Amino acid sequence: MINLSVEKNENDASEAFTKQSVVFDAIYSNDTIINYKRDRVRQHVLKYLKPESKILELNSGTGEDAIYFAGLGHHVHATDISTGMQEILLQKTAPYRDRISQEICSYTQLGKLQYHGSYDHIFSNFGGLNCTGELDKVLLSFDALLKPGGKVTMVIIPPFCLWETLLVFRGKFKTAFRRFFSSKGRTAHIEGTYFKCFYYKPSFIINTLQKSFKAMGMEGLCTIVPPSYIEGFAEKHPKAYNFLKNKENKLKATWPWKYMGDYFIITLEKK
């Protein structure tokens, strides 16, 4: 049975990101902290990728990560629910047609993929999976898509971020506490379109997948380095940024820092 509220939220998110797709790369490609985040995620994934892996990418956006992994010799099936994102991806990935395929598909409907598997790795970046309130159903669909020993890496927005909470001292109470009271989702908006975003703890993912997967590694992302929405921090304060970046790179996988970031990166392996 189709959950109409889930379907509506997906449609709203798809509309929002389709509107943003034409300006997405211009907004984010040259941002120092976003590039730091993307590099951190890629380095994490590379620890678990074997040569010429077949990767299923969820919420692939404009294809920045698909192009990166294809350039290293991997095969990527890039999926997204946003038609606009897929159109931009198609334009950018022409030189990689032999290594990048694409499909418009929601990650809540992975059983309907034209190319159903088997994959070596499933990858989802930058909180795309936070756009569903049914993450458990998405997670439970991974088993059928992965080869034995296959892995999944997700970048998830958690319900607590140290930097965000500290904004209370600047009087930004709504932002500082927006994740704390979000069990039914919090409203996000992009390009004038509203949809719900949900926050998840690492324990939710590990417990949901514990029968078929084991946790391999986890890191906090933007725990000590400020989140990218604190615009211009790295450019205005380069010495402070480099100091904080070096600290985070040393502490990213340790307690409590791995639980306090704007995101966490987690990889699990199919048993």
C-alpha positions in Angstrom: 0.0 0.0 0.0 1.3 3.4 -0.9 1.8 5.9 2.0 0.4 9.1 0.5 2.2 11.3 2.9 5.5 9.7 2.1 4.8 9.9 -1.6 3.9 13.6 -1.3 7.1 14.4 0.7 9.2 12.6 -2.0 7.4 14.6 -4.8 8.0 17.9 -2.9 11.7 17.1 -2.4 12.0 16.1 -6.0 10.5 19.4 -7.1 12.7 21.4 -4.8 15.9 19.7 -6.0 14.9 19.9 -9.6 14.4 23.7 -9.2 17.9 23.9 -7.6 19.6 21.6 -10.1 20.3 24.4 -12.6 22.3 26.4 -10.0 23.5 23.6 -7.7 27.0 23.3 -9.0 27.5 27.1 -9.2 26.4 27.4 -5.6 28.4 24.5 -4.1 31.4 23.6 -6.3 33.7 26.3 -5.1 32.9 26.3 -1.4 36.0 25.4 0.6 34.1 23.5 3.4 31.9 21.6 1.0 34.9 20.5 -0.9 36.5 19.5 2.4 33.4 17.4 3.2 33.3 15.8 -0.2 37.0 14.9 0.0 36.5 13.4 3.5 33.5 11.3 2.3 35.5 10.0 -0.7 38.5 9.1 1.3 36.3 7.1 3.7 34.6 5.3 0.8 37.9 4.5 -0.9 39.0 2.5 2.2 36.3 0.0 1.4 36.2 -0.1 -2.4 37.8 -2.9 -4.3 39.1 -2.3 -7.8 36.4 -1.8 -10.5 33.6 -2.0 -8.1 30.0 -1.8 -9.2 28.4 1.1 -7.2 24.8 1.9 -6.7 24.6 5.6 -5.9 21.4 7.0 -4.2 20.4 10.7 -4.5 23.3 11.1 -6.9 22.5 14.8 -7.6 24.4 16.4 -10.5 26.9 13.5 -10.6 30.0 15.0 -8.9 30.7 11.8 -7.0 29.7 9.5 -9.8 32.3 11.2 -12.1 34.9 11.0 -9.4 34.5 7.2 -8.8 34.1 6.5 -12.5 37.4 8.4 -13.1 39.1 5.9 -10.7 37.8 2.9 -12.8 34.6 2.0 -10.9 31.2 1.5 -12.5 28.4 3.7 -11.1 24.7 3.4 -11.5 23.6 6.9 -10.4 20.0 7.2 -9.2 17.9 10.1 -8.1 14.2 11.0 -7.8 14.9 14.6 -9.2 14.5 14.8 -13.0 16.4 18.0 -13.0 19.4 16.5 -11.2 19.4 13.6 -13.6 19.3 15.9 -16.6 22.4 17.9 -15.4 24.1 14.6 -14.6 23.4 13.4 -18.2 25.1 16.5 -19.6 28.2 16.2 -17.4 28.8 12.4 -17.7 29.0 12.1 -21.5 32.8 11.2 -21.3 32.0 8.4 -18.9 29.2 6.6 -20.7 31.0 3.3 -20.4 31.2 3.7 -16.6 28.2 5.7 -15.5 24.6 4.7 -16.1 21.6 6.5 -14.6 18.0 6.0 -13.6 15.2 8.1 -12.1 14.3 6.1 -9.1 13.4 6.8 -5.5 15.5 5.0 -2.9 12.1 4.0 -1.3 11.4 2.0 -4.5 14.8 0.2 -5.1 13.0 -3.0 -5.8 11.8 -1.4 -9.1 15.3 -0.6 -10.4 15.9 -1.6 -14.0 19.3 -2.8 -13.0 18.6 -4.6 -9.8 22.1 -5.7 -8.9 24.3 -7.3 -7.7 26.4 -4.4 -6.5 29.7 -4.2 -4.6 28.8 -1.0 -2.9 25.8 1.3 -2.2 26.6 4.9 -1.6 24.5 7.9 -0.5 26.1 11.3 0.2 25.2 14.5 2.1 22.0 13.6 3.9 19.9 12.6 0.9 18.4 9.7 2.9 17.2 12.2 5.5 14.4 13.1 3.2 12.4 10.1 4.1 10.7 9.2 7.3 10.9 5.5 6.3 14.6 5.0 6.4 14.2 1.6 7.9 12.4 0.3 4.8 15.2 1.8 2.6 17.9 0.1 4.7 16.2 -3.3 4.6 16.1 -3.2 0.8 19.9 -3.1 0.6 20.5 -6.8 1.3 18.9 -7.9 -2.0 21.0 -5.4 -3.9 24.5 -6.3 -2.6 26.8 -9.1 -3.3 28.0 -11.2 -0.2 30.6 -9.0 1.5 29.2 -5.9 -0.3 29.2 -2.6 1.6 27.1 0.4 2.0 28.3 3.9 2.9 25.9 6.6 4.0 26.3 10.2 5.0 23.5 11.0 7.4 22.4 14.1 9.3 22.1 13.2 13.0 19.8 14.7 15.7 22.7 16.6 17.4 25.3 18.9 15.9 27.7 20.7 18.3 28.2 23.7 16.1 24.5 24.1 15.5 23.7 23.9 19.2 26.3 26.6 19.9 24.3 29.0 17.8 22.1 29.5 20.9 24.8 31.9 22.1 24.2 34.1 19.0 20.5 34.1 19.7 19.6 31.7 16.9 17.4 29.6 19.1 15.3 28.1 16.3 18.3 26.8 14.4 20.1 25.7 17.6 17.3 23.4 18.7 15.7 22.4 15.4 17.0 18.9 15.5 16.0 18.2 19.1 12.3 18.1 18.6 12.1 16.4 15.2 10.7 12.9 15.7 8.0 13.7 13.1 10.3 15.6 10.8 11.3 19.2 10.4 10.3 21.4 7.5 13.0 22.3 5.1 12.7 24.5 2.0 14.7 24.8 -1.2 13.8 27.2 -4.0 10.5 28.0 -2.4 9.4 24.4 -2.1 8.8 22.8 1.3 9.4 19.2 2.4 10.2 17.3 5.6 13.7 16.3 6.7 14.2 13.6 9.4 17.2 13.0 11.6 18.7 9.6 12.5 21.2 8.3 15.0 24.0 5.9 14.0 22.4 3.3 16.4 19.1 3.4 14.3 21.0 2.3 11.2 23.2 -0.3 13.0 20.2 -1.8 14.8 18.0 -1.8 11.7 20.7 -3.7 9.7 22.1 -5.9 12.5 20.8 -9.2 11.2 22.4 -8.9 7.8 25.2 -6.3 8.2 28.0 -5.5 10.5 29.4 -2.0 11.1 32.8 -1.3 9.7 33.6 2.3 10.3 32.1 5.6 11.3 33.3 9.2 11.4 31.9 12.6 12.3 31.8 15.2 9.6 31.9 18.9 10.5 32.3 18.2 14.2 35.1 20.6 14.8 35.2 22.3 11.3 32.1 24.5 11.1 29.2 23.4 8.9 29.2 24.8 5.4 26.1 26.9 6.1 28.3 29.2 8.2 29.1 30.9 5.0 32.6 32.1 4.2 34.2 30.9 7.4 37.2 29.2 5.7 37.8 32.2 3.4 37.5 34.8 6.2 39.5 32.8 8.7 41.9 30.6 6.9 44.3 30.0 9.8 41.4 29.1 12.1 39.9 26.9 9.5 43.2 25.0 8.9 43.7 24.6 12.7 40.1 23.2 13.1 40.5 20.9 10.0 43.7 19.4 11.4 42.0 18.7 14.7 39.0 17.1 13.1 41.1 14.9 10.9 42.8 13.5 14.0 39.6 13.1 16.1 37.0 12.3 13.4 36.5 8.6 14.4 36.9 9.0 18.2 34.3 9.4 20.9 32.6 11.8 21.4 33.4 13.6 18.1 32.1 11.0 15.8 28.6 11.6 17.3 28.6 15.4 17.2 29.0 16.4 13.6 26.7 18.1 11.1 26.8 14.6 9.5 28.2 11.2 10.2 29.7 8.9 7.7 29.0 5.2 8.3 30.0 2.0 6.4 28.5 -1.4 7.0 29.3 -4.8 5.4 26.9 -7.4 4.3 27.5 -10.6 6.3 
